[in-house]
Amino acid sequence: MPLEVLLPGVFVVLLAAGYVLLAGRARRRNAQAGWSRWRTGWFLAGSALLVAGLLPRSRRGRTATSAATCSSTC
């Protein structure tokens, strides 16, 4: 895959890794009112959806007729 296709996904993964590190630090600094694990989980779920949406779709399983139909009707 070309770099311009992978670069946004790599950026989101790096951003999520930084978020997890900072959330862990916040949790350790204030153990009583620490960082919510739910918040971290939802952030990671949203990041995974972004990566899945940014990756190109596979062309496996598409026939020439379905591609032609889609290009003329989509």
C-alpha positions as CSV (number, residue, x, y, z in Angstrom):
1,M,0.0,0.0,0.0
2,P,1.2,3.5,-0.7
3,L,2.4,5.7,2.2
4,E,-0.4,8.3,1.7
5,V,-3.0,5.5,2.4
6,L,-1.3,4.2,5.5
7,L,-0.1,7.5,7.0
8,P,-3.5,8.6,8.5
9,G,-4.0,5.2,10.1
10,V,-0.5,5.3,11.6
11,F,-1.1,8.8,12.9
12,V,-4.3,7.6,14.7
13,V,-2.5,4.6,16.2
14,L,0.3,6.8,17.5
15,L,-2.2,9.3,18.9
16,A,-4.0,6.5,20.7
17,A,-0.8,5.1,22.1
18,G,0.1,8.6,23.5
19,Y,-3.4,8.9,24.9
20,V,-3.0,5.5,26.7
21,L,0.4,6.5,28.2
22,L,-1.0,9.8,29.4
23,A,-4.1,8.2,30.8
24,G,-2.0,5.7,32.7
25,R,0.1,8.6,34.1
26,A,-3.0,10.5,35.2
27,R,-4.3,7.3,36.9
28,R,-1.1,6.8,38.8
29,R,-0.8,10.4,39.9
30,N,-4.3,10.6,41.5
31,A,-5.4,7.1,42.4
32,Q,-8.6,8.1,44.1
33,A,-10.1,10.3,41.4
34,G,-7.9,8.8,38.6
35,W,-8.7,8.5,35.0
36,S,-11.8,6.6,33.9
37,R,-11.1,3.3,32.2
38,W,-14.4,3.7,30.4
39,R,-13.2,6.9,28.9
40,T,-10.0,5.3,27.7
41,G,-11.9,2.3,26.3
42,W,-14.3,4.5,24.3
43,F,-11.5,6.6,23.0
44,L,-9.7,3.5,21.8
45,A,-12.9,2.1,20.3
46,G,-13.4,5.4,18.4
47,S,-9.7,5.3,17.3
48,A,-10.2,1.7,16.0
49,L,-13.2,2.9,14.0
50,L,-11.3,5.7,12.5
51,V,-8.5,3.4,11.4
52,A,-11.0,1.0,9.9
53,G,-12.7,3.8,8.1
54,L,-9.4,5.2,6.8
55,L,-8.1,2.0,5.3
56,P,-9.0,1.3,1.7
57,R,-11.7,-1.4,1.1
58,S,-10.6,-4.7,-0.3
59,R,-11.6,-5.4,-3.9
60,R,-11.9,-9.1,-3.3
61,G,-15.2,-10.6,-4.1
62,R,-16.3,-7.8,-6.5
63,T,-17.0,-8.9,-10.0
64,A,-16.6,-6.8,-13.1
65,T,-20.4,-6.4,-13.4
66,S,-20.9,-5.2,-9.9
67,A,-18.1,-2.7,-10.3
68,A,-19.6,-1.5,-13.6
69,T,-23.1,-1.3,-12.0
70,C,-21.8,0.7,-9.1
71,S,-19.9,3.1,-11.2
72,S,-22.9,3.9,-13.3
73,T,-25.5,4.1,-10.5
74,C,-23.4,5.2,-7.5
